Amino acid sequence: MDFDPVIENLPRLFGGFVLTLELTAISLVWGMALAVPLALLRVSRKPLLWMPVYGYIFFLRGTPLLIQIYLIYYGLGQIGWIKTTFLWTFFREAYWCALLAFSLNTSAYTAEILRGAILAVPHGEIEAAKACGMSRMLAFRRIILPRAFQLMLPAYSNEVILMLQATSLASIVTLLDLTGVGDSCGALVRSSLLHISFARAHRIGNSAPENHKIASNCRYTDFHLHRAHLPRAGARGA
């Protein structure tokens, strides 16, 4: 096997790898920043507070991430007045559109994970906080949220892995992440299969049966169907 093409394109592959990690890290930070207030509103007993958040989470979890990226990158550019505002400097760049789509998507999943963790906090700890004279906000800040973050770690670690895998969709909007670089290298040099295998390594778990969330939100199913130019009539939100 000829390894020269692989060695020649190592700098490009490394650049794509760095971009993949960058997209993942920033999306997770932005998503967590959005998820905390969303989760707090979600556990509220007032319908005016939790119902809009429920709709937001329901939409983002019920539609494929590929469609969300298309709506932001291609759809917003069709709105004329956006091009005349400062927002166009943001939405005309594929990098920012991908980051926005990833952040909004992961914020919905993280908010639900955090909501479940808040509800799972032992009632005795909450009663102890009340017995110490803490107000509801103080109890949330000192007792409930710290405990909820501990409880959510196992589920959130899965979300981090799935978000890393989902960044492969960035290549759809012209970003040369690890998948995009691997595809371009593979198109130029078909004599080596290592480009494609290396580029796909960061989402090797896509077909694992334990990753039930993949089937539920159709993130990666839609991606592969799109790449194969097959109809997506069976996907939710298509």
C-alpha positions as a Markdown table, in Angstrom:
| # | Residue | x | y | z |
|---|---|---|---|---|
| 1 | Met | 0.0 | 0.0 | 0.0 |
| 2 | Asp | 1.2 | 3.4 | -0.9 |
| 3 | Phe | 1.4 | 5.6 | 2.2 |
| 4 | Asp | 2.8 | 8.7 | 0.4 |
| 5 | Pro | -0.7 | 10.3 | -0.1 |
| 6 | Val | -1.5 | 9.8 | 3.5 |
| 7 | Ile | 1.8 | 11.5 | 4.6 |
| 8 | Glu | 1.3 | 14.4 | 2.2 |
| 9 | Asn | -2.2 | 15.1 | 3.5 |
| 10 | Leu | -1.4 | 14.7 | 7.2 |
| 11 | Pro | -1.4 | 18.5 | 7.8 |
| 12 | Arg | -4.8 | 18.9 | 6.2 |
| 13 | Leu | -6.2 | 16.0 | 8.3 |
| 14 | Phe | -4.7 | 17.5 | 11.4 |
| 15 | Gly | -6.4 | 20.8 | 10.6 |
| 16 | Gly | -9.7 | 19.1 | 10.1 |
| 17 | Phe | -9.2 | 17.3 | 13.4 |
| 18 | Val | -8.6 | 20.6 | 15.2 |
| 19 | Leu | -11.7 | 22.1 | 13.6 |
| 20 | Thr | -13.8 | 19.1 | 14.7 |
| 21 | Leu | -12.7 | 19.5 | 18.3 |
| 22 | Glu | -13.2 | 23.2 | 18.1 |
| 23 | Leu | -16.8 | 22.8 | 16.9 |
| 24 | Thr | -17.5 | 20.2 | 19.5 |
| 25 | Ala | -16.1 | 22.2 | 22.4 |
| 26 | Ile | -17.7 | 25.5 | 21.6 |
| 27 | Ser | -21.0 | 23.9 | 20.8 |
| 28 | Leu | -21.0 | 22.1 | 24.2 |
| 29 | Val | -20.1 | 25.3 | 26.1 |
| 30 | Trp | -22.8 | 27.4 | 24.3 |
| 31 | Gly | -25.3 | 24.5 | 24.7 |
| 32 | Met | -24.7 | 24.2 | 28.4 |
| 33 | Ala | -25.0 | 28.0 | 28.9 |
| 34 | Leu | -28.5 | 27.8 | 27.2 |
| 35 | Ala | -29.5 | 24.5 | 28.9 |
| 36 | Val | -29.2 | 25.7 | 32.5 |
| 37 | Pro | -31.9 | 28.4 | 32.3 |
| 38 | Leu | -34.0 | 26.3 | 30.0 |
| 39 | Ala | -34.0 | 23.4 | 32.5 |
| 40 | Leu | -34.9 | 25.8 | 35.3 |
| 41 | Leu | -37.8 | 27.1 | 33.3 |
| 42 | Arg | -38.8 | 23.5 | 32.3 |
| 43 | Val | -39.2 | 22.5 | 36.0 |
| 44 | Ser | -41.3 | 25.5 | 36.7 |
| 45 | Arg | -45.0 | 24.9 | 37.7 |
| 46 | Lys | -46.2 | 28.0 | 35.7 |
| 47 | Pro | -47.5 | 27.1 | 32.3 |
| 48 | Leu | -46.3 | 30.4 | 30.8 |
| 49 | Leu | -42.7 | 29.5 | 31.7 |
| 50 | Trp | -42.5 | 25.8 | 30.9 |
| 51 | Met | -44.7 | 25.5 | 27.9 |
| 52 | Pro | -42.5 | 27.6 | 25.5 |
| 53 | Val | -39.4 | 25.8 | 26.6 |
| 54 | Tyr | -41.2 | 22.5 | 26.1 |
| 55 | Gly | -42.0 | 23.5 | 22.5 |
| 56 | Tyr | -38.4 | 24.6 | 21.9 |
| 57 | Ile | -37.1 | 21.3 | 23.2 |
| 58 | Phe | -39.8 | 19.2 | 21.4 |
| 59 | Phe | -38.9 | 20.9 | 18.0 |
| 60 | Leu | -35.2 | 20.5 | 18.3 |
| 61 | Arg | -35.3 | 17.0 | 19.5 |
| 62 | Gly | -38.0 | 16.0 | 17.0 |
| 63 | Thr | -36.3 | 17.2 | 13.8 |
| 64 | Pro | -33.1 | 16.0 | 12.2 |
| 65 | Leu | -30.0 | 18.0 | 12.9 |
| 66 | Leu | -29.3 | 18.0 | 9.1 |
| 67 | Ile | -32.6 | 19.9 | 8.5 |
| 68 | Gln | -31.7 | 22.4 | 11.3 |
| 69 | Ile | -28.4 | 23.1 | 9.7 |
| 70 | Tyr | -30.0 | 23.6 | 6.3 |
| 71 | Leu | -32.7 | 25.9 | 7.8 |
| 72 | Ile | -30.0 | 28.1 | 9.4 |
| 73 | Tyr | -27.4 | 28.1 | 6.6 |
| 74 | Tyr | -29.6 | 28.1 | 3.5 |
| 75 | Gly | -33.0 | 29.2 | 4.9 |
| 76 | Leu | -32.1 | 32.4 | 6.7 |
| 77 | Gly | -30.2 | 33.7 | 3.6 |
| 78 | Gln | -33.5 | 33.7 | 1.7 |
| 79 | Ile | -34.9 | 36.3 | 4.1 |
| 80 | Gly | -34.2 | 39.7 | 2.4 |
| 81 | Trp | -34.1 | 42.0 | 5.4 |
| 82 | Ile | -31.5 | 39.9 | 7.2 |
| 83 | Lys | -29.0 | 40.7 | 4.4 |
| 84 | Thr | -29.4 | 44.4 | 5.2 |
| 85 | Thr | -28.7 | 44.1 | 9.0 |
| 86 | Phe | -25.6 | 43.2 | 11.0 |
| 87 | Leu | -26.9 | 39.7 | 11.4 |
| 88 | Trp | -25.8 | 38.9 | 7.8 |
| 89 | Thr | -22.1 | 39.1 | 8.9 |
| 90 | Phe | -22.9 | 36.2 | 11.2 |
| 91 | Phe | -25.2 | 34.1 | 9.0 |
| 92 | Arg | -23.3 | 34.3 | 5.8 |
| 93 | Glu | -20.4 | 32.3 | 7.4 |
| 94 | Ala | -20.8 | 28.5 | 7.4 |
| 95 | Tyr | -18.7 | 28.3 | 10.5 |
| 96 | Trp | -21.1 | 30.4 | 12.7 |
| 97 | Cys | -24.2 | 28.8 | 11.2 |
| 98 | Ala | -22.9 | 25.3 | 12.0 |
| 99 | Leu | -21.9 | 26.4 | 15.5 |
| 100 | Leu | -25.4 | 27.9 | 16.1 |
| 101 | Ala | -27.1 | 24.8 | 14.8 |
| 102 | Phe | -25.0 | 22.5 | 17.0 |
| 103 | Ser | -25.4 | 24.7 | 20.0 |
| 104 | Leu | -29.2 | 24.9 | 19.8 |
| 105 | Asn | -29.5 | 21.2 | 19.2 |
| 106 | Thr | -27.3 | 20.1 | 22.1 |
| 107 | Ser | -28.9 | 22.7 | 24.4 |
| 108 | Ala | -32.3 | 21.0 | 23.9 |
| 109 | Tyr | -30.9 | 17.6 | 24.8 |
| 110 | Thr | -28.8 | 18.9 | 27.7 |
| 111 | Ala | -31.8 | 20.8 | 29.1 |
| 112 | Glu | -33.8 | 17.6 | 29.2 |
| 113 | Ile | -30.9 | 15.7 | 30.8 |
| 114 | Leu | -30.5 | 18.5 | 33.5 |
| 115 | Arg | -34.3 | 18.6 | 34.1 |
| 116 | Gly | -34.3 | 14.9 | 34.8 |
| 117 | Ala | -31.3 | 15.3 | 37.1 |
| 118 | Ile | -33.1 | 18.1 | 39.0 |
| 119 | Leu | -36.1 | 16.0 | 39.5 |
| 120 | Ala | -33.9 | 13.1 | 40.6 |
| 121 | Val | -32.3 | 15.1 | 43.5 |
| 122 | Pro | -33.3 | 13.3 | 46.7 |
| 123 | His | -36.2 | 14.9 | 48.4 |
| 124 | Gly | -34.4 | 14.7 | 51.8 |
| 125 | Glu | -31.7 | 17.0 | 50.6 |
| 126 | Ile | -34.2 | 19.6 | 49.5 |
| 127 | Glu | -36.0 | 19.3 | 52.8 |
| 128 | Ala | -32.7 | 19.8 | 54.6 |
| 129 | Ala | -32.1 | 23.0 | 52.7 |
| 130 | Lys | -35.6 | 24.3 | 53.6 |
| 131 | Ala | -34.9 | 23.3 | 57.3 |
| 132 | Cys | -31.7 | 25.5 | 57.2 |
| 133 | Gly | -33.8 | 28.4 | 56.2 |
| 134 | Met | -32.7 | 28.6 | 52.5 |
| 135 | Ser | -34.9 | 30.3 | 50.0 |
| 136 | Arg | -35.9 | 28.4 | 46.8 |
| 137 | Met | -33.3 | 30.3 | 44.7 |
| 138 | Leu | -30.6 | 29.7 | 47.3 |
| 139 | Ala | -31.4 | 26.0 | 47.6 |
| 140 | Phe | -31.2 | 25.7 | 43.8 |
| 141 | Arg | -27.8 | 27.4 | 43.8 |
| 142 | Arg | -26.2 | 25.6 | 46.7 |
| 143 | Ile | -28.0 | 22.2 | 46.9 |
| 144 | Ile | -30.1 | 21.3 | 43.9 |
| 145 | Leu | -28.0 | 22.3 | 40.9 |
| 146 | Pro | -24.7 | 21.0 | 42.2 |
| 147 | Arg | -26.3 | 17.7 | 43.0 |
| 148 | Ala | -28.1 | 17.7 | 39.7 |
| 149 | Phe | -24.8 | 18.2 | 37.8 |
| 150 | Gln | -23.4 | 15.2 | 39.6 |
| 151 | Leu | -26.4 | 13.0 | 38.7 |
| 152 | Met | -26.4 | 14.1 | 35.0 |
| 153 | Leu | -22.8 | 13.2 | 34.3 |
| 154 | Pro | -23.4 | 9.7 | 32.9 |
| 155 | Ala | -26.1 | 10.8 | 30.5 |
| 156 | Tyr | -24.2 | 14.0 | 29.6 |
| 157 | Ser | -21.1 | 12.0 | 28.7 |
| 158 | Asn | -23.2 | 10.3 | 26.0 |
| 159 | Glu | -24.3 | 13.6 | 24.7 |
| 160 | Val | -20.7 | 14.8 | 24.4 |
| 161 | Ile | -19.8 | 11.7 | 22.4 |
| 162 | Leu | -22.9 | 12.1 | 20.2 |
| 163 | Met | -22.1 | 15.8 | 19.7 |
| 164 | Leu | -18.6 | 14.9 | 18.6 |
| 165 | Gln | -20.1 | 12.5 | 16.0 |
| 166 | Ala | -22.6 | 15.0 | 14.9 |
| 167 | Thr | -19.9 | 17.5 | 13.9 |
| 168 | Ser | -19.4 | 15.4 | 10.8 |
| 169 | Leu | -22.5 | 17.2 | 9.4 |
| 170 | Ala | -20.4 | 20.4 | 9.2 |
| 171 | Ser | -18.9 | 19.2 | 5.9 |
| 172 | Ile | -22.4 | 19.5 | 4.4 |
| 173 | Val | -22.1 | 23.3 | 4.6 |
| 174 | Thr | -18.6 | 23.5 | 3.1 |
| 175 | Leu | -16.6 | 23.3 | 6.4 |
| 176 | Leu | -13.5 | 21.2 | 6.1 |
| 177 | Asp | -13.7 | 19.3 | 9.3 |
| 178 | Leu | -12.2 | 15.9 | 9.7 |
| 179 | Thr | -14.9 | 14.3 | 7.6 |
| 180 | Gly | -14.7 | 17.1 | 4.9 |
| 181 | Val | -10.9 | 16.8 | 4.6 |
| 182 | Gly | -11.1 | 13.0 | 4.5 |
| 183 | Asp | -13.7 | 13.1 | 1.7 |
| 184 | Ser | -11.7 | 15.7 | -0.4 |
| 185 | Cys | -8.5 | 13.7 | 0.1 |
| 186 | Gly | -10.3 | 10.5 | -0.8 |
| 187 | Ala | -11.7 | 12.1 | -4.0 |
| 188 | Leu | -8.2 | 13.2 | -5.1 |
| 189 | Val | -6.4 | 10.1 | -4.1 |
| 190 | Arg | -8.4 | 6.9 | -4.5 |
| 191 | Ser | -5.4 | 4.7 | -4.2 |
| 192 | Ser | -5.5 | 4.9 | -0.4 |
| 193 | Leu | -8.4 | 4.0 | 1.8 |
| 194 | Leu | -6.8 | 5.3 | 5.0 |
| 195 | His | -8.1 | 8.9 | 4.4 |
| 196 | Ile | -11.7 | 7.8 | 4.6 |
| 197 | Ser | -11.2 | 5.3 | 7.5 |
| 198 | Phe | -9.3 | 7.9 | 9.5 |
| 199 | Ala | -11.9 | 10.6 | 8.8 |
| 200 | Arg | -14.7 | 8.3 | 9.9 |
| 201 | Ala | -12.9 | 7.1 | 13.1 |
| 202 | His | -14.4 | 9.9 | 15.2 |
| 203 | Arg | -18.0 | 8.6 | 14.5 |
| 204 | Ile | -17.3 | 4.9 | 14.4 |
| 205 | Gly | -20.1 | 4.3 | 17.0 |
| 206 | Asn | -22.9 | 5.5 | 14.8 |
| 207 | Ser | -24.3 | 2.0 | 14.2 |
| 208 | Ala | -23.9 | 0.7 | 17.8 |
| 209 | Pro | -27.2 | -0.5 | 19.0 |
| 210 | Glu | -26.7 | 1.0 | 22.5 |
| 211 | Asn | -26.7 | 4.5 | 21.0 |
| 212 | His | -30.5 | 4.5 | 20.8 |
| 213 | Lys | -30.5 | 8.3 | 20.6 |
| 214 | Ile | -29.1 | 8.1 | 17.1 |
| 215 | Ala | -32.2 | 6.4 | 15.8 |
| 216 | Ser | -34.5 | 8.7 | 17.8 |
| 217 | Asn | -33.3 | 12.0 | 16.4 |
| 218 | Cys | -32.2 | 10.8 | 13.0 |
| 219 | Arg | -29.0 | 12.9 | 13.1 |
| 220 | Tyr | -26.7 | 10.5 | 11.4 |
| 221 | Thr | -29.3 | 8.5 | 9.5 |
| 222 | Asp | -30.3 | 11.6 | 7.6 |
| 223 | Phe | -26.6 | 12.4 | 6.9 |
| 224 | His | -25.9 | 9.0 | 5.3 |
| 225 | Leu | -29.2 | 9.1 | 3.3 |
| 226 | His | -28.3 | 12.5 | 2.1 |
| 227 | Arg | -24.8 | 11.4 | 1.0 |
| 228 | Ala | -26.3 | 8.5 | -0.9 |
| 229 | His | -29.0 | 10.7 | -2.5 |
| 230 | Leu | -31.8 | 8.6 | -1.2 |
| 231 | Pro | -35.2 | 9.9 | -0.1 |
| 232 | Arg | -35.7 | 10.7 | 3.6 |
| 233 | Ala | -39.5 | 10.2 | 3.6 |
| 234 | Gly | -39.2 | 8.0 | 6.7 |
| 235 | Ala | -37.3 | 10.5 | 8.8 |
| 236 | Arg | -39.1 | 12.6 | 11.3 |
| 237 | Gly | -39.4 | 16.2 | 10.3 |
| 238 | Ala | -38.4 | 15.5 | 6.7 |
